[in-house]
Amino acid sequence: MQRSLGLLNSPLASTSGRCDVYSLSSGHLQCLGRQHLRLPLQSRSPSGQPPKVWASAQNPAYKAQQAWKNVRYEIDHKASQLKQQFMALPPIVALIHSFQALRTRLQPAMDRLTAWKEAADAWWGIRNERYREFIADETRRKWEWQCRHEDEAAFWTSVVNGIIGIFATVLYEAVTPVSVLIAVVPPLWVAWSLHENILKAPIFWALVAMMPLKFPPFHPFKWII
C-alpha cells in the first residue's frame, strides 16, 4: 500500500497527468485518467470532451419566448373574461332570448321555404337536362343528315347560286349599254372567277342566251362605248 502511494507521488505519475479516479484492486491502488472515465453518451461531445451546457433560463431568446407566451395568455384570458361579462349583461341576455324565440316561430316557415326551393331546383334541373338532351339530339341529327346528304346539299346549293347568277346576268344586261367591253367582258370574268371552268358557269349560259337580245343581227354596236 505504501509502495502504491509512493508511485502516485513519484515524478512519473506527475508527468503522466493528474488522476481523476482511483481504483483499489488486488492490493494495489490504480489511477484512472480522463480517458478511462465512462461519461454518459449525452454528456460527451464528438471530440470526446463533455460539452458546455448553458442553462435555458439564461438564454435571451428563451426568455423572450416565455415572455411572449405569458403576454398572449394574459390577453386571451382578459378577452375571455370580457366576453363572459358582456354576454352576461341583462340587455344582451334578453336580446339573445328574443332572437331564439323569433327563430323558433319562424322555423316552420323557413323549413317550407327550403323545401319549396329544393323542389324548384329539382324541377328546373329536370327541364334543363331535357333541353340539353334535345339540343344534343338536334345537333346529332343535323350532323348525320349532312354526312348522308352532303352531295345533295351541294347540288341544291349550286342550283340556288345558279338561279341567282342568271337573274343577276339578265338584270345586268338590261341596264348596260350595247358595248362589248361593258356588256360581255365583266360577266365572263365573274363566271371564270367563281367557277374556273367557264362552260360550267350559269352566268355564261345566261349571257349566251341574252346575246341575240343584246346584240340583234344587223344592228350597230360598239366595242368600247
Secondary structure as the mmCIF struct_conf table of DSSP 4:
data_model
#
loop_
_struct_conf.conf_type_id
_struct_conf.id
_struct_conf.beg_label_comp_id
_struct_conf.beg_label_asym_id
_struct_conf.beg_label_seq_id
_struct_conf.end_label_comp_id
_struct_conf.end_label_asym_id
_struct_conf.end_label_seq_id
HELX_RH_AL_P HELX_RH_AL_P1 GLN A 2 LEU A 8
TURN_TY1_P TURN_TY1_P1 ASN A 9 ASN A 9
BEND BEND1 SER A 10 SER A 10
HELX_RH_AL_P HELX_RH_AL_P2 PRO A 11 SER A 16
BEND BEND2 ASP A 20 ASP A 20
STRN STRN1 VAL A 21 SER A 25
TURN_TY1_P TURN_TY1_P2 SER A 26 GLY A 27
STRN STRN2 HIS A 28 LEU A 32
HELX_RH_3T_P HELX_RH_3T_P1 ARG A 34 HIS A 36
HELX_RH_3T_P HELX_RH_3T_P2 LEU A 41 SER A 43
TURN_TY1_P TURN_TY1_P3 PRO A 46 SER A 47
BEND BEND3 GLY A 48 GLN A 49
HELX_LH_PP_P HELX_LH_PP_P1 PRO A 50 LYS A 52
HELX_RH_3T_P HELX_RH_3T_P3 SER A 56 GLN A 58
HELX_RH_AL_P HELX_RH_AL_P3 PRO A 60 MET A 87
TURN_TY1_P TURN_TY1_P4 ALA A 88 ALA A 88
BEND BEND4 LEU A 89 LEU A 89
HELX_RH_AL_P HELX_RH_AL_P4 PRO A 90 ARG A 148
BEND BEND5 HIS A 149 HIS A 149
HELX_RH_AL_P HELX_RH_AL_P5 GLU A 150 VAL A 175
BEND BEND6 THR A 176 THR A 176
BEND BEND7 VAL A 178 VAL A 178
STRN STRN3 SER A 179 SER A 179
HELX_RH_AL_P HELX_RH_AL_P6 VAL A 180 ALA A 183
TURN_TY1_P TURN_TY1_P5 VAL A 184 VAL A 184
HELX_RH_AL_P HELX_RH_AL_P7 VAL A 185 HIS A 195
BEND BEND8 GLU A 196 ASN A 197
HELX_RH_3T_P HELX_RH_3T_P4 ILE A 198 LYS A 200
HELX_RH_AL_P HELX_RH_AL_P8 PRO A 202 LYS A 214
BEND BEND9 PHE A 215 PHE A 215
TURN_TY1_P TURN_TY1_P6 PRO A 217 PHE A 218
STRN STRN4 LYS A 222 LYS A 222
BEND BEND10 TRP A 223 TRP A 223
#
